[in-house]
């Protein structure tokens, strides 16, 4: 659909290739309905380069790494996050983002520090293994895993 808005997913860990900032700018220039990126590259310099190359009124950046949401918002004008952690504590993540956008930086920083450990722990196994296991334990989803994903070892 030509009028559909498209968000690039820059997730080299899953795709095996990284979309560099210059390529994003060229893609947006040739296809203006590409409106932003989920940036899952833990490189703040690269996030800043994306923000510098692409106009803020035409391009949105979302953090693709929960633990980098606030740093990316502060340094690279990220709009928010495409979150794994929000499946478990979305209200707190929303509060952190809103606090930052409303210039309540100390509150946003405190929430970031409170949430940071869980964000890192959710990825000690390949995503979505840990978050799906947590949701299954809470009775929200069934404990079904499709190969190649397997349940965590209970030991």
N, C-alpha and C positions, 0 to 999 in steps of 0.2 A: 504494500500500500504506500504510494509515494508520499502521502501527507502524514504518515505515522512517524512519531518521534522515536528515535533510536538512541539507546545508550550502549556504548561500547563496554565490554567486560575485559579489562586488562588483567588477566590472571595467568601469568606465565607458568605458575606451578601446575596448573591444570592443562594448559594448552601447549606448553613447550616453547612458546615464543612470546616475546614482549612487544607490545605496540609502543613505539617511541613517540615522544611528544610531537616531533615534526610530522610524523605520519598522521597523528590525530588531527593536526591543523590542516593537512592536505585533504584528509577525509571530510572534515567539516566544510572546507572551502568547496569541494566538489559535490557535497551532499549536505546542504544546510539542515536537513532534518535529523542529522546526527547531532544530538544536543548535549552530549556529555559522556562521562566515563566513570565506571566503577573502577577505581584505581587500587588494585590489589598488589602493588609493588611497594615493599617497605623501604622506600627511598624518598626522603623528604626533598632532596634536590630535584628529583624528577617531578614530583608533585608541584614544586614551585615553578619549574620550567613549563609545565602544562598551563598553569595559571598565567604565566607571563605571555605565552604564545596565543592563547585563545581568549577572546573577549568575554568578560563576566556577564554581559547582557545576552550572550548567545550560547554560552557553554557552562555546564554544571559539572562539578567534580563531587563524587561521593567516595568516601573511604571504603575500601573493600576489606579492611582489616580493623576489627573492633578496637584493638588496643591503640590504633593510630588516629581514631576519629577526631578527638580534640586537637592533637598536634596538627593534623591536616587542616582542620577548620581555622586554627590560629595562624598557620604559616602560609597556607595555599588556598584560602577561601573555599575549602570544601563545604558543600551544602549540607552534608550529613553523612550517613553511612548506609550501605546495603549490608545488613547485619546478620550474623549467625547468633550472636549472643542475645539479640532481642527476642528470640524464641523463649528465652528463660527469664529475662528481666527487662522487657521492652519499655516499661514505664520509667525506669531509672535512666535508660539511655535517652529516651525522649526528654526527660527533665534536664539532663546534661546538655543536650543540644539546644534546647530552649533557653537555658540559663546563659549559655555562651552567646546566643544570638541576641539576648536581651541585655548584654554587657554585664552580666553577673558572673564575672570571670572566676572569682574565688569559689563560688558555689559549683561552677562547672568543673574546676580543677579538683575539688574535693570529690565530686562524683566520679570523675575520670580515675582518680587514684583508688577509689573504692571498687570500681569495676575492672580495673586493669588486670588483676590477678586471674579472675575468672576468664577474661578474654584470652589470656595466654594458655590457661589450662584446657580450654575447649579444643585445642589443636595439638595435644600431646599424641593423639592418634589422627589419622586422616579424617577430614571433615566429610560428612556429617556424623561420624560414628559416635562421638561423645555427646553432642547435643541430642541426637536421636535416642541414645540410651537414657539420658536424663528425662526426656519427655515420655519415654516408655515407662520409666520408674514412677512417674507422676500419673500414669494412666491416661495421658493425652493422646498418644499414638501407640500402635501395636509394636511389639518387639521384633519386627520383621526387617531383615537386612538382605538386600539383593547382592549377589556376587558381583564384583570382587570384594564388596564390603562385608565384614563379618563382625559379630558382636565382640566387645572388648573381653579379653581374658579376665576371669574373675580373680585370678591370683594376684 
